[in-house]
Amino acid sequence: DALLTSLELVGDRSRIGTIVAFDRVEELGVLAIRSQRSKDRLADLVQLYEQGKLLIHVSRTFSLSEAAEAHRTVESGHVRGKVVLRIDQP
């Protein structure tokens, strides 16, 4: 449902991506975002962020000791954006 709502809200379909509805990508004209976890992929994402081409909304940051609370926050379904766990260095 979120993908269809995005189509109604965003004029340029090339700016919409999905991480789950790969079977509808061609039909809807959106991007397929496949998980490619690697050092090179992370470097590419950092570069896009630095160029201002990748915007990330951080909803809330928790310390590692608050991981259980962070998990409950995500499970509540009322989070817009990313929840970040911060690992503090001594």
C-alpha positions in Angstrom: 0.0 0.0 0.0 2.9 2.4 0.7 4.2 2.0 -2.8 0.8 2.9 -4.3 0.5 5.9 -2.0 4.0 7.1 -3.0 2.8 7.0 -6.6 0.0 9.4 -5.8 2.3 11.7 -3.9 5.5 11.8 -6.0 5.3 13.1 -9.5 8.6 11.6 -10.7 8.4 7.8 -10.4 12.1 7.5 -10.9 12.5 8.9 -7.4 10.4 6.1 -5.9 12.1 2.8 -4.9 10.9 -0.5 -3.4 12.8 -3.1 -1.4 10.0 -5.6 -1.6 7.7 -5.3 -4.6 10.2 -6.4 -7.2 7.4 -8.0 -9.3 5.8 -4.6 -9.8 8.8 -2.5 -10.6 8.5 -2.6 -14.4 4.7 -2.2 -14.3 4.8 0.9 -12.0 8.0 2.4 -13.4 9.8 2.6 -10.0 13.3 1.5 -8.9 14.1 -1.8 -7.4 16.4 -1.4 -4.5 18.1 -4.7 -3.8 20.2 -5.3 -0.7 23.9 -5.4 -1.7 25.7 -5.1 1.6 29.3 -4.6 0.8 32.1 -2.2 1.5 31.9 -0.9 -2.0 28.1 -0.4 -1.9 28.4 1.4 1.4 31.1 3.7 -0.1 28.7 4.4 -3.0 25.9 5.3 -0.6 28.2 7.6 1.4 29.2 9.4 -1.8 25.6 9.9 -2.8 24.9 11.3 0.7 27.9 13.7 0.5 26.6 14.9 -2.9 23.2 15.6 -1.4 21.6 13.0 -3.6 20.7 10.6 -0.8 18.6 12.1 2.0 18.2 10.2 5.3 15.7 11.2 7.9 16.8 10.1 11.4 13.8 9.9 13.6 15.6 9.2 16.9 19.0 8.2 18.2 19.5 5.8 21.1 22.6 4.7 22.9 23.5 1.0 22.7 22.3 0.5 26.3 18.9 1.7 25.1 18.6 -1.0 22.4 15.5 -2.6 23.9 13.7 0.8 23.9 14.8 1.5 20.4 13.4 -1.9 19.3 10.1 -1.1 21.0 10.0 2.2 19.3 10.4 0.6 15.9 7.8 -2.1 16.7 5.3 0.6 17.6 4.9 1.4 13.9 4.9 5.2 14.6 8.4 6.0 13.5 9.0 8.1 10.4 12.6 7.7 9.3 15.5 5.7 10.7 16.2 4.8 14.3 19.9 4.8 15.0 21.8 2.9 17.7 24.9 4.9 18.8 27.9 3.1 20.1 29.8 5.4 22.4 33.6 5.1 22.5 35.2 5.1 26.0 
